[in-house]
């Protein structure tokens, strides 16, 4: 009787196994892994028992397959149902595992957000992971030691949630932390003012008092800077230019808006603060220009550019003075090399000389430095004032001595003279809005104008003040 196909296959497998055994044992003896003369070891008893049980199960299953009637369709349906049930069970288990993982992640994220500021808005959050400040440098400058956003919140006496609300950078917002309005300029056009609302104003005041006022003290600023500096003013700014042969004045265009978030953050980093603290302080001190649009019946304020210094925040002038230290040093050096004195009051640059008249070379080099510092000259306001015409620096006449324009003093004298005869109320004039000011407002305006004269020319100002006091004693 000839062998079946399965029998032949099994016979071949048995031969291969025996051949493998015959080859392995001699090689083990050759390499010293098995003693010569000893045959192959028998299988362990537990392995022989397990093999015997498997063979018995195999024989039983084979017998059942050939002797028991089998309903193939029912078997297939049962197998399919079993597999479907197993698949559904696995899907249910995986879904439960994913749900639990997502829950744990949400809880971890909520805990992390409660612990620190993990995101402050698009394009401003890159340095929030840096929470190590240079304590030695901060101590040397006399600045508060702050490492993290939580340190800033504690210093401001607010919680982290409110700090996040004050600083988060939104490209589109329905609520912002500034009141925006416009004021007319003397030279024409409008000055855009962004006045901080109370919550942000308090935070900015802390930044100014505790950080900027110390870092931007007169001793740490360039001597040429006179604007918004204690013990310096428009008179001290004008004094170096009195009696000069030529006075050159330049104005920087969009001065505050040209100082962007990146430069402000870099300044705080330079003071020694960590990336996280520098980012938060810079966010407190900057705001992007915005335009209002109506979306689905709701007013939305859209950011129209990078965050910049707002004109109206108490922190902006001190920041510009700190950021302009290199500008002042370079302009002072260039001016000195050409025989010119130099001062700066905010965005107003002034050069003067008794002997040098090489204004063209001065302007060429100054303009190169202005561009190199990332600033822009306002060409319409550049003036070259030579001896023989009025020379004016930040509103102060400097031809022979620091003084006020004659027409301003004469106008005040005329008002006071007429008021002494006809009364103060008769000297009031309607404002730009056509409304006649109240008597108290008119007197406050006169006091302010006289105070300006007193600051520049004490003797003239005191005489004007005495005249006003004599009139107002009975008028109010």
C-alpha positions in Angstrom: 0.0 0.0 0.0 1.5 3.3 -1.1 2.2 6.2 1.4 -0.2 9.1 1.5 1.1 12.7 0.9 0.8 13.5 4.6 2.7 10.4 5.6 5.5 11.3 3.2 5.8 14.8 4.6 5.9 13.5 8.2 8.6 11.0 7.2 10.7 13.8 5.7 10.4 16.0 8.8 11.5 13.1 11.0 14.5 12.5 8.9 15.5 16.2 9.0 15.1 16.2 12.8 17.3 13.1 13.2 19.9 14.5 10.8 20.0 17.7 12.8 20.6 15.7 16.0 23.4 13.6 14.3 25.2 16.8 13.2 24.9 18.9 16.4 26.2 16.2 18.8 29.5 15.5 16.9 30.2 19.2 16.6 29.6 19.8 20.3 32.1 17.0 21.1 34.6 18.5 18.6 34.5 21.8 20.4 34.6 20.4 23.9 31.0 21.1 24.9 30.1 17.4 25.3 32.2 14.4 26.6 33.3 11.9 24.0 31.7 8.5 24.1 28.5 9.7 25.7 25.3 9.7 23.7 22.6 12.5 23.6 20.8 13.1 26.9 17.2 12.1 27.3 14.5 14.7 27.5 13.6 15.9 31.0 10.6 14.0 32.5 8.3 17.0 32.5 9.0 17.7 28.9 8.4 14.1 28.0 5.1 14.2 29.9 4.0 17.4 28.2 4.9 16.0 24.7 2.9 12.9 25.5 -0.1 14.9 26.5 0.1 17.0 23.3 0.3 13.9 21.2 -2.7 12.4 22.9 -4.7 15.6 22.3 -3.6 15.5 18.7 -4.7 11.9 18.3 -8.1 12.6 19.9 -8.8 15.6 17.8 -7.8 13.8 14.7 -10.1 10.9 15.6 -13.0 13.3 16.3 -12.5 15.1 13.1 -12.9 11.9 11.0 -15.6 10.2 13.1 -18.0 13.0 14.3 -20.4 14.6 11.9 -19.5 18.3 11.4 -21.9 21.1 10.4 -19.4 23.4 8.5 -21.8 26.3 8.3 -22.6 26.3 11.9 -19.0 26.0 12.8 -18.1 28.9 10.6 -20.9 31.0 12.1 -19.8 30.1 15.6 -16.2 31.0 14.9 -17.3 34.3 13.3 -19.5 35.2 16.3 -16.6 34.4 18.6 -14.2 36.6 16.7 -16.7 39.5 16.6 -17.3 39.2 20.3 -13.6 39.3 21.0 -13.1 42.2 18.6 -15.8 44.2 20.4 -14.3 43.4 23.7 -10.9 44.6 22.6 -12.4 47.8 21.2 -14.3 48.4 24.4 -11.1 47.9 26.4 -9.1 50.2 24.1 -11.7 52.9 24.3 -11.8 52.7 28.1 -8.0 52.9 28.1 -7.9 55.9 25.8 -10.6 57.7 27.8 -8.7 57.1 31.0 -5.5 58.3 29.4 -7.2 61.5 28.1 -8.7 62.1 31.5 -5.3 61.8 33.2 -3.8 64.1 30.6 -6.5 66.7 31.1 -5.9 66.5 34.9 -2.2 66.8 34.4 -2.6 69.8 32.1 -5.0 71.5 34.5 -2.5 71.0 37.3 0.3 72.3 35.2 -1.6 75.4 34.1 -2.5 76.1 37.8 1.2 75.7 38.7 2.7 77.9 35.9 2.0 79.8 32.8 2.6 77.3 30.0 1.4 79.5 27.1 1.1 83.2 26.7 -0.1 83.5 23.1 1.2 82.8 19.6 4.8 84.1 18.9 5.5 85.2 22.5 5.7 82.0 24.5 9.1 80.6 23.4 11.0 81.5 26.6 8.5 80.5 29.2 10.4 77.3 30.0 13.5 79.3 31.2 12.9 79.9 34.9 16.4 80.7 36.2 17.4 84.4 36.6 20.9 85.8 37.2 20.6 86.6 40.9 24.0 88.1 41.1 23.3 90.6 38.4 19.8 91.5 39.9 21.3 92.0 43.3 24.0 94.3 41.8 21.3 96.4 40.1 19.1 96.4 43.2 16.3 94.7 41.4 13.7 92.2 42.8 14.7 88.6 42.6 12.1 86.9 40.3 12.6 83.5 38.7 9.1 82.3 37.6 5.7 83.6 36.6 4.5 82.7 40.1 7.1 85.0 41.5 5.8 87.8 39.4 2.2 87.1 40.4 3.2 87.2 44.1 5.1 90.5 43.6 2.1 92.0 42.0 -0.1 90.6 44.7 -2.4 88.8 42.3 -2.9 85.1 41.5 -1.6 83.4 38.4 -4.9 83.3 36.7 -5.2 87.1 36.8 -1.7 87.5 35.7 -2.5 85.3 32.7 -5.5 87.4 32.0 -3.5 90.6 32.1 -0.7 89.3 29.8 -2.1 86.8 27.4 -1.5 87.9 23.8 -4.6 87.6 21.6 -4.6 88.4 17.9 -8.4 89.0 18.1 -10.0 90.2 21.3 -13.4 91.5 22.4 -11.8 93.0 25.5 -8.4 94.8 25.8 -6.7 96.4 28.8 -6.3 99.9 27.2 -8.6 102.9 26.6 -7.7 104.3 23.1 -8.1 107.9 22.0 -6.4 110.5 19.9 -5.0 114.0 20.7 -4.1 116.6 18.1 -0.4 117.4 17.6 0.8 121.0 17.5 2.5 120.3 14.2 -0.7 118.6 12.8 -2.0 115.1 12.7 -3.1 113.0 15.6 -1.2 111.4 18.5 -2.5 108.0 19.3 -2.8 107.4 23.1 -3.3 104.0 24.7 -4.1 104.6 28.4 -4.0 101.4 30.5 -7.1 100.4 32.5 -6.9 100.3 36.3 -5.8 96.6 36.7 -3.0 96.8 34.1 -2.1 100.3 35.3 -1.4 99.0 38.8 0.8 96.2 37.4 2.7 98.6 35.2 3.2 101.0 38.1 4.9 98.2 40.1 7.1 97.4 37.1 8.1 101.0 36.9 8.7 101.6 40.6 10.4 98.3 41.4 12.3 97.5 38.2 12.6 100.4 35.7 13.0 103.3 38.1 16.0 101.5 39.6 17.5 100.2 36.3 16.9 103.6 34.6 18.3 105.8 37.3 20.2 108.9 36.1 23.5 107.2 37.1 22.8 104.3 34.7 21.6 106.4 31.8 23.7 108.3 29.3 24.2 111.9 30.3 22.7 113.0 27.0 19.3 111.6 27.9 17.1 114.3 29.5 13.5 113.2 28.9 11.6 111.4 31.7 14.8 111.4 33.9 14.7 112.6 37.5 16.5 115.9 38.0 16.6 116.5 34.2 14.0 118.3 32.1 13.5 120.4 28.9 15.7 123.2 30.4 18.6 120.9 31.1 18.2 119.4 27.6 18.4 122.9 26.1 21.2 124.4 28.2 24.1 122.7 26.4 22.9 124.4 23.2 22.7 128.0 24.4 24.7 130.6 22.4 25.8 128.2 19.6 26.5 129.1 16.0 24.4 126.3 14.7 21.7 124.1 16.2 20.5 121.0 14.5 17.3 119.2 15.5 16.0 115.8 14.4 12.9 114.0 15.3 12.4 110.2 15.5 9.3 109.0 13.7 6.8 106.7 15.6 9.3 106.5 18.5 7.3 104.4 20.9 5.7 102.1 18.3 9.2 101.3 16.9 10.1 99.6 20.1 8.7 96.1 19.8 8.0 93.2 22.2 11.2 91.4 21.2 13.5 94.4 22.1 11.6 94.9 25.4 12.0 91.3 26.4 15.6 91.4 25.4 16.1 94.4 27.7 14.6 92.5 30.7 16.8 89.5 29.9 19.8 91.8 29.9 18.9 93.0 33.4 19.3 89.4 34.5 15.7 88.1 34.5 14.8 84.6 33.3 13.0 84.1 30.0 9.8 83.5 31.8 10.0 86.7 33.9 11.3 88.8 30.9 8.4 87.5 28.7 5.7 88.4 31.3 7.2 91.8 32.1 7.4 92.6 28.4 3.8 91.5 27.9 2.7 93.8 30.7 4.5 96.7 29.0 3.5 96.2 25.3 0.4 96.0 23.3 -0.2 95.6 19.5 -2.0 98.3 17.5 -5.6 97.1 16.9 -8.5 98.0 14.6 -12.1 97.2 15.4 -14.2 95.1 13.1 -17.8 93.7 13.4 -18.0 89.9 13.3 -21.5 88.3 13.6 -22.8 91.4 15.3 -19.9 91.5 17.8 -17.1 94.1 18.0 -13.7 92.4 17.7 -10.4 94.2 18.0 -7.8 92.7 15.6 -4.1 93.1 16.1 -2.5 94.8 13.2 1.2 94.2 13.9 3.7 93.2 16.6 3.3 94.2 20.2 4.9 97.6 20.8 5.3 100.3 23.5 2.0 102.1 24.1 2.0 105.8 24.3 0.2 106.3 27.6 1.8 103.6 29.8 4.1 104.8 32.6 6.7 102.2 31.7 7.2 103.3 28.1 9.5 106.3 28.6 11.8 104.5 31.0 12.1 101.6 28.6 13.0 103.8 25.7 15.7 105.5 27.8 17.2 102.1 28.7 17.0 100.9 25.1 18.5 104.1 23.7 21.7 104.0 25.8 23.7 102.6 22.9 22.0 105.1 20.5 23.0 108.0 22.8 26.5 106.7 23.2 27.0 106.5 19.4 25.4 109.9 18.6 27.4 111.5 21.4 30.6 110.0 20.0 29.8 111.1 16.4 28.8 114.6 17.5 31.9 115.0 19.7 34.2 113.9 16.8 32.7 116.6 14.6 32.7 119.3 17.3 29.0 119.1 18.2 27.2 118.8 21.6 24.4 116.3 21.7 21.3 115.8 23.9 18.1 113.8 23.5 14.7 114.4 25.0 12.5 111.3 24.2 12.4 111.3 20.4 13.9 114.8 20.0 17.6 114.7 19.0 19.6 118.0 19.2 23.2 118.8 18.1 24.9 122.2 18.4 28.3 123.7 17.8 30.1 127.0 18.4 32.7 126.5 15.7 31.8 123.6 13.4 29.5 124.2 10.4 29.9 120.7 8.8 26.2 120.0 9.2 26.1 117.8 6.1 28.6 115.3 7.4 26.9 115.3 10.8 23.5 114.5 9.3 24.9 111.8 7.0 26.5 109.9 9.9 23.6 110.5 12.3 21.1 109.1 9.9 23.2 106.0 9.4 23.2 105.4 13.1 19.5 106.0 13.4 18.8 103.4 10.7 21.3 101.0 12.2 19.5 101.2 15.6 16.2 100.2 13.9 14.6 103.7 14.1 13.3 106.2 11.5 13.9 109.9 11.1 10.9 112.2 10.6 12.3 114.2 7.7 9.6 116.9 8.0 10.8 117.9 11.4 14.6 118.1 10.7 15.8 121.7 11.3 19.1 123.5 10.9 19.0 126.8 12.9 21.9 129.1 12.5 22.8 132.3 14.4 20.6 135.2 13.3 17.3 133.4 13.5 15.4 131.9 16.4 17.1 128.8 17.8 14.7 126.6 19.7 15.3 123.3 21.6 12.2 121.5 23.0 10.3 124.7 23.2 13.1 126.7 24.9 14.8 129.6 23.1 18.6 129.2 23.2 20.0 132.0 21.1 21.7 133.9 24.0 20.2 132.3 27.1 17.5 129.7 27.9 14.2 131.6 27.6 10.6 131.5 26.6 9.4 132.9 23.3 8.6 136.6 23.6 5.2 136.3 22.1 4.2 133.7 24.7 5.2 136.0 27.6 3.5 139.0 25.9 0.3 137.1 25.4 0.2 136.1 29.1 0.9 139.7 30.2 -1.9 141.0 28.0 -4.4 138.5 29.4 -3.4 139.3 33.0 -3.6 143.1 32.3 -7.0 142.8 30.8 -8.2 140.5 33.6 -7.1 143.0 36.2 -9.3 145.6 34.5 -12.3 143.5 33.2 -12.1 140.3 35.3 -10.8 136.8 34.5 -14.1 135.6 33.2 -14.0 138.1 30.3 -10.7 136.7 29.0 -12.0 133.2 28.4 -12.1 132.1 24.8 -14.0 129.0 23.3 -11.9 125.9 22.8 -11.5 123.9 19.6 -14.9 122.3 20.4 -16.5 125.8 20.6 -17.3 125.4 24.3 -16.3 128.2 26.7 -14.2 126.8 29.5 -15.2 127.2 33.1 -13.5 129.9 35.2 -11.6 127.3 37.3 -10.4 125.5 34.2 -9.2 128.8 32.7 -7.3 129.7 35.8 -5.7 126.2 35.9 -4.6 126.7 32.3 -3.0 130.1 33.1 -1.2 128.6 36.1 0.2 125.8 33.9 1.4 128.3 31.2 3.0 130.5 33.9 4.6 127.4 35.5 6.3 126.7 32.2 7.7 130.2 32.1 8.9 129.9 35.7 10.7 126.6 34.9 12.6 128.3 32.0 13.0 131.9 33.3 12.3 132.1 37.1 12.3 135.9 37.3 9.7 136.4 34.5 7.6 133.5 35.7 7.5 134.7 39.3 6.2 138.2 38.2 3.5 136.6 36.1 2.5 134.4 39.0 2.2 137.3 41.4 0.0 139.1 38.9 -2.3 136.1 38.6 -2.5 135.6 42.3 -3.5 139.2 42.8 -6.3 138.8 40.3 -7.6 135.4 41.5 -7.7 136.4 45.2 -11.1 138.1 44.6 -12.1 136.3 41.4 -12.7 132.8 42.9 
